[in-house]
């Protein structure tokens, strides 16, 4: 016996369910915590509706993530971004997260061949070199925004490793174009008023899409013509073939290349920024990490504490705090029946704070990973199941390389008076960046003496 009545808050007067969604979009973390705190494992965006349903437990995470045919990705036709079927925007938007079925399986398999561990590890020297060059101009006592700095580093890494371009030469214009496009494609004005007329943000999006598609297509043609002998991901993708010798078409490569940028650049910068914030707020742990780095030997040293710090940071402040799937058929979820087309949202942020999985869940405790195993559906920084993020290995390796260099060369002190609030609908990040003062290595570790803002409700800073 099932019931369609799913608990949830009332729809807002006058505006209805859309108003509830607007509240969720304005502060996703607050809304997720409210739903879970008041209604438990399953809640609706608005009481009496099943269009948007939230689940908050490993058992429901497993149901949603394990069956990729029943709980599907949101395809391009269902996204909030308006686009015609045959347009630069539609081709740029055609990445793995907007595909299902055989099409998804085929392209994922081909992409996985370019992201094998041996290929990923070969990018470590490039990442280290880019990071060192990015911080050459830093000076003791200067104030920098760590979010802006890590974004610049991860963008340069993406341009180099994904496209094979030198970030400070031919890659500079491509970086700027990619950043402009990503900033515009999910902007509220472009989504709210998709009018393709002069002066409207959507017109800017269509123009940027045409320019970006032409740029990526040119890079693909150069690799098809053998003009580069690089080991970048795009070059590997142009050479990847099915068992029958069929590879990715140029249009498919355009979509997947853009997808890799969107999936890896902003999220890794966010993860780096949150990790550095947590270390600044916990000087004892930071000191232990620095000691580990100072004692490390060889080009690829074992850094178990730094690895635990990264894992704990991704637990406490995951860059992607919620994910959405769509029911492809009527389905029973626990005691409830969902109709075809229902959006089911699961949250890494809430799952990672379940006390039955993580004692003292709001505390930053890297050593919990010495003996804690929440299972594959209890730890979701990269989702889980057959559609787990292909770039998880690359992202963690990149974080490890960048953090090791930054922490060896500098001490960071969060600027006095800084207010840190979590922003971003899809990718979490400090709303106003993270201003820090640069201190010389070897000096005292200041800690964060006056934490302010919403971060205090997200992390127990003691």
Buried (B, 14 or more C-beta within 10 A) or exposed (E): EEEEEBBBBEBBEEEEBEBBBEBBEEBBBBBBBBBBEEBEBBBBBBBEBBBBBBBBBBEBBBBBBBBBEBBBBBBBEEBEBBBEEEBBBBBBBBBBBBBBEEEBBBBBEBBEEBBEEEBBEEBBEBBBBBBEEBBEEEEEEEEBBBBBBBBBBBBBBBBBBBBBBEBBEEBBEBBEBBBBBBEBBBBEEBBEEBEEEEEBBBBBBBBBBBBBBEBBBEBBEBBBEEEBEBBBBBBBBBBBEEEEEEBBEEBBBBBBBBBBBBBBBBBBBBBBBBBBBBBBBBBEBBEBBBEBBEEBEEEEEEBEBBBBBBBBBBBBBBBBBBBBBBBBEEBEBBEBBBEEEBBBBBBBBBBBBBEEBBEEBBBBBBEBBEEBEBEBBBBBBBBBBEBEBBBBBBBBBBBBBBBBBBBEBBBBBBEEEBEBBBBBBBBBBBBBBBBBBBBEEEEEBBBBEEBBBBBEEBBEBE
